[in-house]
Amino acid sequence: MTNNLKNYRVDHKTQNGFTLTGLVVVSALLIVIALIGMKVVPAYMEFLSVKKVLTAMKQEPLDTMSKNEIMKSFDKRANIAYISVVKGSDLTIEKTSTGTAVNVEYQVIRPIAGNLSVLIDFSTADNPK
């Protein structure tokens, strides 16, 4: 009986719990991840809005429209979708024998803290019909 009690006490001393240092490190890591996420997620949401606008523009007869008309159409749709990072003048419009391709490439720089920033490159292409 005493031998079993002695083994229990030894095993109890070797057990480790979640320390305050571990809690601080894990909390700091979660805060950094949340901070980066709060800065980066809106840029990706705006990118998805740009893709939606380009997808909606596929419904228009782009082949019969001039480049200026395509840019104006994009600007109108971007205004409705609250897109501020891309303008119609940023579009790359290529008219080929198979159709009209509209491409948008842009960069977004989001400050994280101090002089630390995140640069995100976005590129989306609207393939010809």
MODELLER restraints for C-alpha pairs under 7 A, 6 or more apart:
rsr = mdl.restraints
at = mdl.atoms
rsr.add(forms.Gaussian(group=physical.xy_distance, feature=features.Distance(at['CA:36:A'], at['CA:112:A']), mean=6.59, stdev=0.5))
rsr.add(forms.Gaussian(group=physical.xy_distance, feature=features.Distance(at['CA:39:A'], at['CA:110:A']), mean=6.45, stdev=0.5))
rsr.add(forms.Gaussian(group=physical.xy_distance, feature=features.Distance(at['CA:39:A'], at['CA:112:A']), mean=6.87, stdev=0.5))
rsr.add(forms.Gaussian(group=physical.xy_distance, feature=features.Distance(at['CA:46:A'], at['CA:83:A']), mean=6.45, stdev=0.5))
rsr.add(forms.Gaussian(group=physical.xy_distance, feature=features.Distance(at['CA:49:A'], at['CA:81:A']), mean=6.75, stdev=0.5))
rsr.add(forms.Gaussian(group=physical.xy_distance, feature=features.Distance(at['CA:51:A'], at['CA:124:A']), mean=6.83, stdev=0.5))
rsr.add(forms.Gaussian(group=physical.xy_distance, feature=features.Distance(at['CA:53:A'], at['CA:77:A']), mean=6.34, stdev=0.5))
rsr.add(forms.Gaussian(group=physical.xy_distance, feature=features.Distance(at['CA:53:A'], at['CA:78:A']), mean=6.88, stdev=0.5))
rsr.add(forms.Gaussian(group=physical.xy_distance, feature=features.Distance(at['CA:54:A'], at['CA:126:A']), mean=6.42, stdev=0.5))
rsr.add(forms.Gaussian(group=physical.xy_distance, feature=features.Distance(at['CA:62:A'], at['CA:100:A']), mean=6.18, stdev=0.5))
rsr.add(forms.Gaussian(group=physical.xy_distance, feature=features.Distance(at['CA:63:A'], at['CA:99:A']), mean=6.06, stdev=0.5))
rsr.add(forms.Gaussian(group=physical.xy_distance, feature=features.Distance(at['CA:63:A'], at['CA:100:A']), mean=5.70, stdev=0.5))
rsr.add(forms.Gaussian(group=physical.xy_distance, feature=features.Distance(at['CA:67:A'], at['CA:93:A']), mean=6.82, stdev=0.5))
rsr.add(forms.Gaussian(group=physical.xy_distance, feature=features.Distance(at['CA:71:A'], at['CA:88:A']), mean=4.20, stdev=0.5))
rsr.add(forms.Gaussian(group=physical.xy_distance, feature=features.Distance(at['CA:71:A'], at['CA:89:A']), mean=6.33, stdev=0.5))
rsr.add(forms.Gaussian(group=physical.xy_distance, feature=features.Distance(at['CA:72:A'], at['CA:88:A']), mean=6.38, stdev=0.5))
rsr.add(forms.Gaussian(group=physical.xy_distance, feature=features.Distance(at['CA:74:A'], at['CA:88:A']), mean=5.60, stdev=0.5))
rsr.add(forms.Gaussian(group=physical.xy_distance, feature=features.Distance(at['CA:75:A'], at['CA:87:A']), mean=6.08, stdev=0.5))
rsr.add(forms.Gaussian(group=physical.xy_distance, feature=features.Distance(at['CA:75:A'], at['CA:88:A']), mean=5.31, stdev=0.5))
rsr.add(forms.Gaussian(group=physical.xy_distance, feature=features.Distance(at['CA:90:A'], at['CA:104:A']), mean=6.73, stdev=0.5))
rsr.add(forms.Gaussian(group=physical.xy_distance, feature=features.Distance(at['CA:91:A'], at['CA:102:A']), mean=6.58, stdev=0.5))
rsr.add(forms.Gaussian(group=physical.xy_distance, feature=features.Distance(at['CA:91:A'], at['CA:103:A']), mean=5.86, stdev=0.5))
rsr.add(forms.Gaussian(group=physical.xy_distance, feature=features.Distance(at['CA:91:A'], at['CA:104:A']), mean=5.16, stdev=0.5))
rsr.add(forms.Gaussian(group=physical.xy_distance, feature=features.Distance(at['CA:92:A'], at['CA:102:A']), mean=5.73, stdev=0.5))
rsr.add(forms.Gaussian(group=physical.xy_distance, feature=features.Distance(at['CA:92:A'], at['CA:103:A']), mean=4.98, stdev=0.5))
rsr.add(forms.Gaussian(group=physical.xy_distance, feature=features.Distance(at['CA:92:A'], at['CA:104:A']), mean=6.19, stdev=0.5))
rsr.add(forms.Gaussian(group=physical.xy_distance, feature=features.Distance(at['CA:93:A'], at['CA:101:A']), mean=5.79, stdev=0.5))
rsr.add(forms.Gaussian(group=physical.xy_distance, feature=features.Distance(at['CA:93:A'], at['CA:102:A']), mean=4.69, stdev=0.5))
rsr.add(forms.Gaussian(group=physical.xy_distance, feature=features.Distance(at['CA:93:A'], at['CA:103:A']), mean=6.47, stdev=0.5))
rsr.add(forms.Gaussian(group=physical.xy_distance, feature=features.Distance(at['CA:94:A'], at['CA:100:A']), mean=5.70, stdev=0.5))
rsr.add(forms.Gaussian(group=physical.xy_distance, feature=features.Distance(at['CA:94:A'], at['CA:101:A']), mean=5.14, stdev=0.5))
rsr.add(forms.Gaussian(group=physical.xy_distance, feature=features.Distance(at['CA:94:A'], at['CA:102:A']), mean=6.54, stdev=0.5))
rsr.add(forms.Gaussian(group=physical.xy_distance, feature=features.Distance(at['CA:95:A'], at['CA:101:A']), mean=6.36, stdev=0.5))
rsr.add(forms.Gaussian(group=physical.xy_distance, feature=features.Distance(at['CA:98:A'], at['CA:128:A']), mean=6.51, stdev=0.5))
rsr.add(forms.Gaussian(group=physical.xy_distance, feature=features.Distance(at['CA:99:A'], at['CA:128:A']), mean=4.77, stdev=0.5))
rsr.add(forms.Gaussian(group=physical.xy_distance, feature=features.Distance(at['CA:99:A'], at['CA:129:A']), mean=6.05, stdev=0.5))
rsr.add(forms.Gaussian(group=physical.xy_distance, feature=features.Distance(at['CA:100:A'], at['CA:128:A']), mean=5.19, stdev=0.5))
rsr.add(forms.Gaussian(group=physical.xy_distance, feature=features.Distance(at['CA:101:A'], at['CA:126:A']), mean=5.55, stdev=0.5))
rsr.add(forms.Gaussian(group=physical.xy_distance, feature=features.Distance(at['CA:101:A'], at['CA:127:A']), mean=5.29, stdev=0.5))
rsr.add(forms.Gaussian(group=physical.xy_distance, feature=features.Distance(at['CA:101:A'], at['CA:128:A']), mean=5.02, stdev=0.5))
rsr.add(forms.Gaussian(group=physical.xy_distance, feature=features.Distance(at['CA:102:A'], at['CA:125:A']), mean=6.04, stdev=0.5))
rsr.add(forms.Gaussian(group=physical.xy_distance, feature=features.Distance(at['CA:102:A'], at['CA:126:A']), mean=4.97, stdev=0.5))
rsr.add(forms.Gaussian(group=physical.xy_distance, feature=features.Distance(at['CA:103:A'], at['CA:124:A']), mean=5.91, stdev=0.5))
rsr.add(forms.Gaussian(group=physical.xy_distance, feature=features.Distance(at['CA:103:A'], at['CA:125:A']), mean=4.33, stdev=0.5))
rsr.add(forms.Gaussian(group=physical.xy_distance, feature=features.Distance(at['CA:103:A'], at['CA:126:A']), mean=5.89, stdev=0.5))
rsr.add(forms.Gaussian(group=physical.xy_distance, feature=features.Distance(at['CA:104:A'], at['CA:123:A']), mean=5.73, stdev=0.5))
rsr.add(forms.Gaussian(group=physical.xy_distance, feature=features.Distance(at['CA:104:A'], at['CA:124:A']), mean=5.50, stdev=0.5))
rsr.add(forms.Gaussian(group=physical.xy_distance, feature=features.Distance(at['CA:104:A'], at['CA:125:A']), mean=6.40, stdev=0.5))
rsr.add(forms.Gaussian(group=physical.xy_distance, feature=features.Distance(at['CA:105:A'], at['CA:122:A']), mean=5.66, stdev=0.5))
rsr.add(forms.Gaussian(group=physical.xy_distance, feature=features.Distance(at['CA:105:A'], at['CA:123:A']), mean=4.30, stdev=0.5))
rsr.add(forms.Gaussian(group=physical.xy_distance, feature=features.Distance(at['CA:105:A'], at['CA:124:A']), mean=6.55, stdev=0.5))
rsr.add(forms.Gaussian(group=physical.xy_distance, feature=features.Distance(at['CA:106:A'], at['CA:121:A']), mean=6.08, stdev=0.5))
rsr.add(forms.Gaussian(group=physical.xy_distance, feature=features.Distance(at['CA:106:A'], at['CA:122:A']), mean=5.39, stdev=0.5))
rsr.add(forms.Gaussian(group=physical.xy_distance, feature=features.Distance(at['CA:106:A'], at['CA:123:A']), mean=6.54, stdev=0.5))
rsr.add(forms.Gaussian(group=physical.xy_distance, feature=features.Distance(at['CA:107:A'], at['CA:119:A']), mean=6.84, stdev=0.5))
rsr.add(forms.Gaussian(group=physical.xy_distance, feature=features.Distance(at['CA:107:A'], at['CA:120:A']), mean=5.58, stdev=0.5))
rsr.add(forms.Gaussian(group=physical.xy_distance, feature=features.Distance(at['CA:107:A'], at['CA:121:A']), mean=4.52, stdev=0.5))
rsr.add(forms.Gaussian(group=physical.xy_distance, feature=features.Distance(at['CA:107:A'], at['CA:122:A']), mean=5.97, stdev=0.5))
rsr.add(forms.Gaussian(group=physical.xy_distance, feature=features.Distance(at['CA:108:A'], at['CA:119:A']), mean=5.78, stdev=0.5))
rsr.add(forms.Gaussian(group=physical.xy_distance, feature=features.Distance(at['CA:108:A'], at['CA:120:A']), mean=5.20, stdev=0.5))
rsr.add(forms.Gaussian(group=physical.xy_distance, feature=features.Distance(at['CA:108:A'], at['CA:121:A']), mean=6.58, stdev=0.5))
rsr.add(forms.Gaussian(group=physical.xy_distance, feature=features.Distance(at['CA:109:A'], at['CA:117:A']), mean=6.60, stdev=0.5))
rsr.add(forms.Gaussian(group=physical.xy_distance, feature=features.Distance(at['CA:109:A'], at['CA:118:A']), mean=5.60, stdev=0.5))
rsr.add(forms.Gaussian(group=physical.xy_distance, feature=features.Distance(at['CA:109:A'], at['CA:119:A']), mean=4.49, stdev=0.5))
rsr.add(forms.Gaussian(group=physical.xy_distance, feature=features.Distance(at['CA:109:A'], at['CA:120:A']), mean=6.38, stdev=0.5))
rsr.add(forms.Gaussian(group=physical.xy_distance, feature=features.Distance(at['CA:110:A'], at['CA:117:A']), mean=5.53, stdev=0.5))
rsr.add(forms.Gaussian(group=physical.xy_distance, feature=features.Distance(at['CA:110:A'], at['CA:118:A']), mean=5.23, stdev=0.5))
rsr.add(forms.Gaussian(group=physical.xy_distance, feature=features.Distance(at['CA:110:A'], at['CA:119:A']), mean=6.58, stdev=0.5))
rsr.add(forms.Gaussian(group=physical.xy_distance, feature=features.Distance(at['CA:111:A'], at['CA:117:A']), mean=4.10, stdev=0.5))
rsr.add(forms.Gaussian(group=physical.xy_distance, feature=features.Distance(at['CA:111:A'], at['CA:118:A']), mean=6.28, stdev=0.5))
rsr.add(forms.Gaussian(group=physical.xy_distance, feature=features.Distance(at['CA:112:A'], at['CA:118:A']), mean=6.88, stdev=0.5))
